[in-house]
Amino acid sequence: MPITLNRLSQAFLMTAVLLSTAIPCTAQPVDQAPPGVQMSASELGKKLEVGDVVFIQIPSLPFRKVADTTSSWTNHVGMVTDVTGAEPVIAESRVPFSGETTWSRFVERSDQGRVAITRLPARLDQHQQSKLKQAVAARRGILYDAGFDLHSRRQFCSRYVREVLDEAVGVKLGEIENFSTLLNRNPQADQTFWRVWYFGSIPWQRETVTPASLLRDGQMQLVFDGRVQNNNQYGEKK
């Protein structure tokens, strides 16, 4: 019983922090230089293709700590699954459940509109697009994994995108790393935060995959890196 209660308490606390947007982290990641390219959300949305991977920057804890630890600006990632409607649809693992959201709502969550998009060299054919949508449907409604464990029954954003893309086209995006490798690579990482996050004991050998490693993966082509202005041309109520 004590173990069960401890796990429930941990899950509750992690979810509360993940849902909070009122706790900013002021430390700047290593490659935080503001890009000069700017484009409206509606204009950029017209250029998206199914299978595109979309990176954003959520400004609250622990997402900013994820970015700082991985020496990157990005800390959340999703994938384009449909471009036939009024605006593109983005599939993602988010708090509290994985699902899909509109393009404009996805990018408006990014701090100062920072967005990057990567794409496979070859456009997905109809069969691959169908497999991608099946993979997304199979993961709809899965609880978010605040422990970032690659082998848990839950999901987190970079694992979600990696697995969906692998099932659709056989491309394993990103690098699988354990926490020991991640934190040793960046001596300035805030280990105190992660000790608190994991209730005193960092799971050093736990395997994970990060948004930064997906963004840096050479299998993909960078098609946009800049700032998006969400000008509400889609007519949604904000």
TORKE-974503 format. One record per residue: residue in one letter; z, x, y of N, C-alpha, C in turn. Coordinates in steps of 0.2 Angstrom, whole numbers, padded with zeros to 4 digits, always signed. Atoms other than C-alpha are relative to their C-alpha. Layout:
REM TORKE-974503
aZXYZXYZXY
...
END
This chain:
REM TORKE-974503
m+0000+0004-0006+0000+0000+0000+0000+0004+0006
p+0000-0005-0006+0004+0014+0013-0007+0003+0001
i+0007-0003-0001-0013+0022+0010-0005-0006+0003
t+0005+0005-0003-0022+0005+0013+0001-0002+0007
l-0001+0002-0007-0013+0001+0029-0002+0006+0004
n+0002-0006-0004-0016+0019+0035-0008+0000+0001
r+0007+0000-0001-0035+0017+0032-0002-0006+0004
l+0002+0005-0004-0035+0000+0040+0002+0001+0008
s-0002-0002-0006-0026+0007+0055-0005+0005+0003
q+0005-0004-0002-0038+0021+0056-0007-0003+0002
a+0006+0003-0001-0053+0010+0055+0001-0004+0007
f-0002+0004-0006-0045-0002+0069-0001+0005+0006
l+0000-0005-0006-0042+0013+0081-0007+0003+0001
m+0007-0003-0001-0059+0021+0078-0005-0005+0003
t+0004+0005-0002-0068+0004+0081+0002-0002+0007
a-0002+0001-0007-0058+0001+0097-0002+0005+0005
v+0003-0006-0004-0063+0018+0104-0007-0001+0001
l+0007+0000+0000-0081+0016+0099-0002-0006+0005
l+0002+0006-0003-0082-0001+0107+0002+0001+0008
s-0002-0001-0006-0074+0005+0123-0005+0004+0004
t+0004-0004-0005-0085+0011+0138+0003+0002+0006
a-0004-0002-0006-0071+0015+0150+0003+0006-0001
i-0003-0007+0000-0067+0032+0144-0005+0005+0000
p+0005-0005+0000-0080+0044+0150+0002+0007-0001
c-0001-0007+0001-0081+0062+0145-0004+0004+0005
t+0003-0003-0006-0085+0073+0160-0004+0007-0002
a+0003-0006+0002-0090+0089+0150-0007-0001-0001
q+0008+0000+0000-0109+0093+0151-0002+0004-0006
p+0003-0004+0006-0118+0098+0135-0005+0005+0003
v+0004-0006-0002-0128+0114+0135-0006-0001+0003
d+0007+0001-0002-0145+0107+0137-0001-0006+0005
q+0000+0006-0004-0141+0094+0150-0004+0000+0006
a+0005+0000-0006-0154+0099+0163-0004-0006+0001
p+0003+0007-0001-0160+0082+0170-0008+0001+0000
p+0008-0001+0000-0179+0080+0166-0003-0004+0006
g+0003+0003-0006-0190+0076+0180-0005-0006-0001
v+0004+0005+0001-0201+0063+0171+0004-0007+0000
q-0003+0007+0000-0197+0045+0175-0006-0005-0001
m+0004+0005+0001-0205+0029+0169+0004-0007-0001
s-0004+0007+0001-0201+0010+0169+0000-0001-0008
a-0001+0002+0007-0195+0003+0152-0006-0004-0002
s+0005+0004+0003-0209-0009+0151-0007+0004-0001
e+0005-0005+0001-0222+0005+0154+0000+0004-0006
l-0001-0004+0006-0215+0016+0141+0000-0004-0006
g+0000+0004+0006-0213+0002+0129-0007-0002-0003
k+0006+0001+0002-0231-0001+0129-0003+0006-0004
k+0003-0006+0003-0234+0017+0122+0003+0001-0007
l-0004-0001+0007-0222+0015+0107-0004-0002-0006
e+0003+0002+0007-0227+0014+0089+0005+0000-0005
v-0004+0001+0006-0219+0009+0073+0002+0006-0003
g-0002-0006+0003-0209+0023+0066+0002+0005+0006
d-0003-0004-0005-0205+0031+0083+0007+0001+0000
v-0007+0000+0000-0188+0038+0084+0003+0001+0008
v-0003+0000-0007-0178+0035+0101+0007+0002+0000
f-0006-0003-0001-0164+0045+0107+0003-0002+0007
i-0003+0001-0007-0152+0040+0121+0007+0003+0000
q-0007-0004-0001-0135+0046+0128+0005-0006+0002
i-0006+0005-0001-0120+0034+0127+0005+0003+0003
p-0004-0004-0004-0108+0039+0140+0008-0001-0002
s-0007+0001+0002-0091+0034+0131+0002+0005-0006
l-0003-0003+0006-0080+0043+0119-0001-0004-0006
p+0000-0008+0002-0082+0049+0105-0007+0002+0001
f+0007-0002+0000-0101+0049+0108-0001+0006+0004
r+0001-0006-0004-0100+0062+0122+0003+0006-0004
k-0003-0005+0004-0089+0072+0110-0005+0002-0005
v+0005-0001+0005-0103+0071+0097-0006+0005+0004
a+0005-0004-0003-0116+0078+0110+0003+0007+0002
d-0003-0006-0001-0104+0091+0116+0000+0005-0006
t-0001-0004+0006-0100+0097+0099-0007+0003-0003
t+0007-0002+0003-0119+0098+0094-0004+0003+0005
s+0004-0004-0006-0124+0107+0111-0006-0004+0002
s+0006+0004-0002-0135+0092+0115+0002-0005+0005
w-0001+0006-0004-0137+0078+0127+0000-0006-0003
t+0001+0006+0004-0141+0065+0114+0006-0001-0004
n-0005+0001+0005-0128+0056+0104-0001-0007-0003
h+0001+0006+0004-0136+0040+0098-0008+0000-0001
v+0007+0000+0001-0153+0037+0090-0002-0007-0004
g+0002+0006+0003-0163+0022+0084-0008+0001-0002
m+0007-0001+0002-0181+0018+0077-0004-0006+0002
v+0004+0006-0001-0195+0007+0082-0003-0003-0006
t+0002+0003+0006-0199-0006+0069-0005-0005+0002
d+0005+0006-0001-0210-0019+0078-0002+0001+0007
v+0003+0000-0007-0222-0018+0093-0004-0006+0002
t+0004+0006+0000-0230-0035+0091+0002-0005+0005
g-0003+0006-0004-0219-0046+0102+0000+0002+0007
a+0000-0001-0007-0215-0047+0120+0003+0007+0002
e-0002-0007-0001-0206-0030+0119+0001+0003-0007
p-0002-0003+0006-0203-0017+0105+0007-0002-0002
v-0006+0001+0003-0189-0019+0093+0003+0007-0003
i-0003-0006+0002-0177-0005+0089+0006-0001-0005
a-0005+0001+0005-0167-0004+0073+0005+0006+0000
e-0006-0005-0001-0150+0005+0073+0006-0001-0004
s-0007+0001+0002-0133+0008+0066+0004+0001+0006
r-0004+0000-0006-0121+0003+0079+0006-0004-0002
v-0006+0003+0001-0104-0004+0081+0000-0007+0002
p-0003-0002+0007-0099-0014+0072-0004+0000-0006
f+0004+0000+0006-0114-0018+0061-0007+0002+0002
s+0006-0002-0001-0131-0011+0059-0005-0006+0001
g+0005+0006-0002-0146-0022+0066-0005+0002+0004
e+0006-0002-0005-0160-0023+0078+0001-0003+0007
t+0000+0002-0006-0161-0025+0096-0006+0001+0004
t+0006-0001-0004-0174-0026+0110+0000+0007+0003
w+0001-0007-0003-0181-0010+0118+0004+0000+0006
s-0004-0001-0006-0174-0014+0135+0007+0000+0000
r-0007+0000+0001-0157-0018+0129+0003+0007-0003
f-0002-0006+0003-0157-0002+0119+0001+0006+0005
v+0000-0006-0005-0162+0010+0133+0005-0001+0006
e-0004+0001-0005-0151+0001+0146+0007+0003-0001
r-0006-0003+0002-0136+0008+0136+0001+0008+0002
s+0000-0007-0001-0141+0026+0140+0002+0002+0007
d-0003-0003-0007-0132+0036+0154-0006+0002+0004
q+0005-0002-0005-0143+0037+0169-0008-0001-0003
g+0007+0001+0003-0158+0031+0158-0003+0005-0004
r+0003-0006+0004-0160+0047+0148-0003-0002-0006
v+0003+0002+0006-0172+0044+0134-0005+0006-0003
a+0005-0005+0003-0182+0055+0122-0003-0004-0006
i+0004+0003+0006-0195+0049+0109-0004+0005-0004
t+0004-0004+0005-0202+0058+0094-0004-0004-0005
r+0005+0003+0004-0216+0054+0083-0003+0004-0006
l+0003-0003+0005-0223+0059+0066-0008+0002+0002
p+0007-0001-0002-0240+0068+0068-0005-0005-0002
a+0005+0006+0003-0249+0054+0058+0003-0007+0001
r-0003+0007-0001-0247+0036+0063+0001-0003-0007
l-0002+0004+0006-0239+0025+0050-0005-0005-0002
d+0004+0005+0002-0251+0015+0040+0003-0007-0002
q-0003+0006+0001-0248-0003+0035+0005+0000-0005
h-0005-0001+0005-0240+0001+0019+0006+0003+0002
q-0006-0003-0003-0228+0013+0027+0004-0004+0004
q-0003+0004-0004-0224+0001+0040+0004-0005-0003
s-0003+0005+0004-0220-0012+0027+0006+0003-0003
k-0005-0003+0003-0209+0000+0018+0006+0001+0005
l-0005-0002-0005-0200+0005+0034+0004-0007+0002
k-0004+0007-0002-0196-0014+0038+0004-0002-0006
q-0004+0002+0006-0190-0016+0020+0007+0004+0000
a-0006-0005+0000-0178-0001+0022+0005-0002+0005
v-0004+0002-0005-0172-0008+0038+0004-0007-0002
a-0003+0007+0002-0169-0026+0031+0006+0002-0005
a-0005-0001+0005-0159-0018+0016+0006+0003+0003
r-0006-0003-0004-0147-0010+0029+0003-0004+0005
r-0002+0005-0005-0145-0025+0040+0008-0002-0001
g-0007+0002+0001-0126-0029+0043+0005+0004-0003
i-0005-0005+0003-0118-0013+0036+0004+0002+0006
l-0005-0002-0005-0102-0008+0045-0001+0007+0002
y+0000-0007-0003-0102+0007+0056+0005+0005-0003
d-0004-0005+0003-0095+0023+0049+0002+0004+0005
a-0003-0004-0005-0084+0030+0062+0003+0007-0002
g-0002-0007+0003-0080+0045+0050-0006+0004-0001
f+0006-0004+0001-0098+0051+0050-0001+0003-0006
d+0001-0002+0006-0099+0053+0032-0006-0002-0003
l+0007+0001+0003-0116+0055+0024+0000-0003-0006
h+0000+0003+0007-0110+0049+0007+0004-0007+0000
s-0005+0006+0000-0099+0034+0013-0005-0007-0002
r+0003+0007+0000-0104+0015+0010-0002-0003+0006
r+0001+0002-0006-0105+0013+0028-0006+0004+0003
q+0006-0003-0004-0119+0019+0041+0002+0003+0006
f+0000-0002-0007-0120+0029+0057-0007+0002+0002
c+0007+0000-0003-0135+0031+0068-0005+0005-0003
s+0005-0005+0002-0143+0047+0063-0001+0000-0008
r+0001+0001+0007-0140+0044+0044-0005-0006-0001
y+0005+0006+0001-0148+0027+0046-0007+0002+0001
v+0007-0002-0001-0164+0034+0054-0002+0005-0005
r+0003-0005+0005-0165+0048+0042-0002-0003-0007
e+0001+0003+0006-0163+0037+0027-0006-0005+0000
v+0005+0005+0000-0175+0023+0033-0007+0004+0000
l+0006-0003-0001-0189+0036+0038-0001+0003-0007
d+0001-0003+0006-0186+0045+0021-0003-0006-0005
e+0003+0005+0005-0189+0028+0011-0007-0002+0002
a+0007+0002-0002-0204+0024+0022-0006+0005-0001
v+0006-0005+0000-0214+0040+0022+0002+0006-0004
g-0002-0006+0004-0204+0053+0012+0002+0006+0004
v-0002-0005-0004-0199+0063+0027+0008+0000+0001
k-0007-0001-0001-0181+0069+0027+0001+0004+0007
l-0001-0002-0007-0177+0071+0046+0007+0003+0001
g-0007-0003-0002-0163+0082+0052+0003+0005-0005
e-0003-0005+0005-0152+0095+0044+0007-0003-0002
i-0007+0001+0002-0137+0091+0033+0005+0006+0001
e-0005-0005-0002-0122+0100+0039+0007-0002-0002
n-0007+0002+0001-0103+0100+0035+0003+0001+0007
f-0004+0000-0006-0090+0099+0049+0002+0008+0002
s-0001-0007-0001-0086+0118+0046-0006+0003+0004
t+0006-0003-0003-0104+0123+0050+0000-0002+0007
l+0001+0003-0006-0105+0112+0065+0005+0003+0005
l-0005-0002-0004-0089+0117+0073+0001+0008+0001
n+0000-0008+0000-0090+0136+0069-0006+0002+0005
r+0006-0002-0004-0108+0136+0077+0002-0001+0008
n-0002+0001-0007-0100+0130+0094+0007+0001+0001
p-0008-0002-0001-0083+0139+0097+0003-0004+0006
q-0003+0003-0006-0081+0129+0113+0001-0008-0001
a-0001+0007+0002-0081+0112+0104+0007-0002+0000
d-0006+0002-0001-0066+0102+0107+0003-0002-0007
q-0003+0001+0006-0057+0103+0090+0006-0004+0000
t-0006+0004-0001-0041+0095+0097-0002-0007+0000
f+0002+0007+0000-0051+0079+0100-0001-0002-0008
w+0002+0002+0007-0058+0079+0082+0006+0000-0005
r-0006+0001+0004-0041+0082+0074+0004-0006+0002
v-0003+0007-0002-0034+0067+0084-0004-0005-0003
w+0005+0005+0003-0050+0057+0078+0001-0001-0007
y-0001+0001+0007-0046+0061+0060+0007+0001-0002
f-0007+0001+0001-0028+0059+0062+0003+0006-0003
g-0003-0006+0001-0023+0077+0061-0003+0005-0005
s+0003-0005+0005-0035+0084+0048-0007-0001+0000
i+0007+0000+0000-0053+0088+0051-0003+0001-0007
p+0003-0001+0007-0063+0085+0035-0006+0005+0000
w+0004-0006-0001-0071+0102+0035-0006+0000-0004
q+0005+0000+0005-0082+0100+0020-0004-0006+0000
r+0003+0006+0000-0088+0083+0024-0007+0001+0003
e+0007-0001-0002-0107+0082+0025-0002-0006+0005
t+0003+0005-0005-0116+0073+0040-0006+0003+0002
v+0007-0002-0003-0132+0073+0050+0001-0002+0007
t-0001+0001-0007-0132+0073+0069-0006-0003+0004
p+0006+0002-0004-0144+0065+0082-0003+0006+0003
a+0003-0007-0003-0146+0083+0089-0005+0003-0005
s+0004-0003+0006-0153+0089+0072-0006-0004-0001
l+0006+0004+0000-0165+0074+0072-0005+0002+0005
l+0004-0002-0006-0171+0078+0089-0004+0007+0000
r+0003-0007+0000-0174+0096+0086-0004+0001-0006
d+0004-0001+0006-0183+0093+0069-0007+0001+0002
g+0007-0002-0002-0200+0102+0070-0005-0005-0004
q+0005+0005+0004-0208+0088+0058-0002-0005+0005
m+0002+0005-0005-0209+0077+0074-0003+0003+0006
q+0003-0002-0007-0219+0078+0090+0004-0004+0005
l-0003+0003-0005-0210+0075+0106-0005-0003+0005
v+0005+0004-0004-0219+0061+0116+0002-0002+0006
f-0003+0001-0007-0207+0058+0130+0007+0003+0000
d-0006-0002-0001-0192+0066+0137+0002-0001+0008
g-0001+0001-0008-0186+0059+0154+0005-0006+0001
r-0005+0006-0002-0177+0044+0162-0004-0006+0001
v+0003+0007+0000-0181+0026+0160+0003-0004+0005
q-0003+0005-0005-0179+0013+0174-0001-0007-0003
n+0000+0006+0003-0175-0003+0166-0001-0006+0006
n+0002+0004-0006-0184-0014+0179+0000-0008-0002
n-0001+0007+0002-0181-0031+0169-0007-0003+0000
q+0006+0003+0000-0200-0034+0168-0001-0005-0006
y+0001+0004+0006-0197-0042+0151+0003-0007+0001
g-0002+0006-0001-0188-0056+0159+0007-0002-0003
e-0007+0002+0003-0171-0055+0150+0005+0000+0005
k-0006+0001-0004-0155-0060+0158+0005+0006-0001
k-0005-0006+0001-0144-0044+0161+0007-0002+0002
END
